[in-house]
Amino acid sequence: MDIEYFQVLEEKVNQLINRVVSLRNENSEIAEANSRLEERIQGLMSEIDRLKEENKGLSEKAEQTTSNSAQEAEIKNRLEEILRKVDEVVKA
């Protein structure tokens, strides 16, 4: 075996070591990014839960408002009928 073979082998080992170091660094960066994204997901999930609760409350208020509007319309119709009857009695 001559020295050129060992030089080529040494160069390949050095390249391999550099590649391993590079991949470890890249893996570390990806792990950090993944952690940040998981935290963001948790924050967004909390926001979704909060918005669902808010939406539920608003839906209930909207239903109540609709119900109140229907009751108000019924009361208005009854009052108009009473006033119409009073007008008939007064005019008679």
C-alpha positions as CSV (number, residue, x, y, z in Angstrom):
1,M,0.0,0.0,0.0
2,D,1.3,3.3,-0.8
3,I,0.9,6.7,0.8
4,E,-1.6,8.0,-1.9
5,Y,-4.1,5.4,-0.7
6,F,-3.8,6.6,2.9
7,Q,-4.1,10.3,1.7
8,V,-7.3,9.5,-0.2
9,L,-8.6,7.5,2.8
10,E,-7.7,10.4,5.2
11,E,-9.5,12.9,2.9
12,K,-12.6,10.8,2.8
13,V,-12.6,10.4,6.6
14,N,-12.2,14.1,7.0
15,Q,-15.1,14.7,4.6
16,L,-17.1,12.2,6.6
17,I,-16.3,14.0,9.9
18,N,-17.2,17.3,8.4
19,R,-20.5,15.9,7.1
20,V,-21.3,14.4,10.5
21,V,-20.6,17.8,12.2
22,S,-22.7,19.6,9.6
23,L,-25.6,17.2,10.0
24,R,-25.4,17.5,13.8
25,N,-25.6,21.2,13.5
26,E,-28.5,21.0,11.1
27,N,-30.3,18.6,13.3
28,S,-29.9,20.9,16.3
29,E,-31.3,23.8,14.3
30,I,-34.2,21.7,13.1
31,A,-34.9,20.6,16.7
32,E,-34.9,24.2,17.9
33,A,-37.2,25.2,15.0
34,N,-39.5,22.3,15.8
35,S,-39.7,23.3,19.5
36,R,-40.6,26.9,18.5
37,L,-43.3,25.6,16.2
38,E,-44.7,23.3,18.8
39,E,-44.9,26.3,21.2
40,R,-46.7,28.3,18.5
41,I,-49.1,25.4,17.9
42,Q,-49.9,25.3,21.6
43,G,-50.5,29.0,21.6
44,L,-52.8,28.8,18.5
45,M,-54.7,25.8,20.0
46,S,-55.3,27.9,23.2
47,E,-56.5,30.8,21.0
48,I,-58.8,28.4,19.1
49,D,-60.3,27.2,22.4
50,R,-60.8,30.8,23.5
51,L,-62.4,31.7,20.3
52,K,-64.7,28.7,20.4
53,E,-65.9,29.7,23.9
54,E,-66.3,33.3,22.7
55,N,-68.3,32.1,19.7
56,K,-70.5,29.9,21.9
57,G,-71.2,32.9,24.1
58,L,-72.0,35.1,21.2
59,S,-74.3,32.5,19.6
60,E,-76.2,32.2,22.9
61,K,-76.5,36.0,23.0
62,A,-77.7,36.1,19.4
63,E,-80.3,33.4,20.2
64,Q,-81.4,35.4,23.2
65,T,-81.6,38.6,21.1
66,T,-83.7,36.8,18.5
67,S,-85.9,35.5,21.2
68,N,-86.2,39.0,22.7
69,S,-87.0,40.5,19.3
70,A,-89.8,37.9,18.8
71,Q,-91.2,38.7,22.3
72,E,-91.0,42.4,21.6
73,A,-92.8,41.9,18.3
74,E,-95.5,39.9,20.0
75,I,-95.9,42.5,22.8
76,K,-96.0,45.3,20.1
77,N,-98.8,43.4,18.2
78,R,-100.8,42.9,21.4
79,L,-100.4,46.6,22.3
80,E,-101.5,47.7,18.9
81,E,-104.5,45.4,19.1
82,I,-105.4,46.8,22.6
83,L,-105.0,50.4,21.3
84,R,-107.2,49.6,18.2
85,K,-109.9,48.2,20.5
86,V,-109.6,51.3,22.8
87,D,-109.9,53.5,19.7
88,E,-113.1,51.6,18.6
89,V,-114.6,52.0,22.1
90,V,-113.7,55.7,22.2
91,K,-115.1,56.4,18.7
92,A,-118.3,54.5,19.4
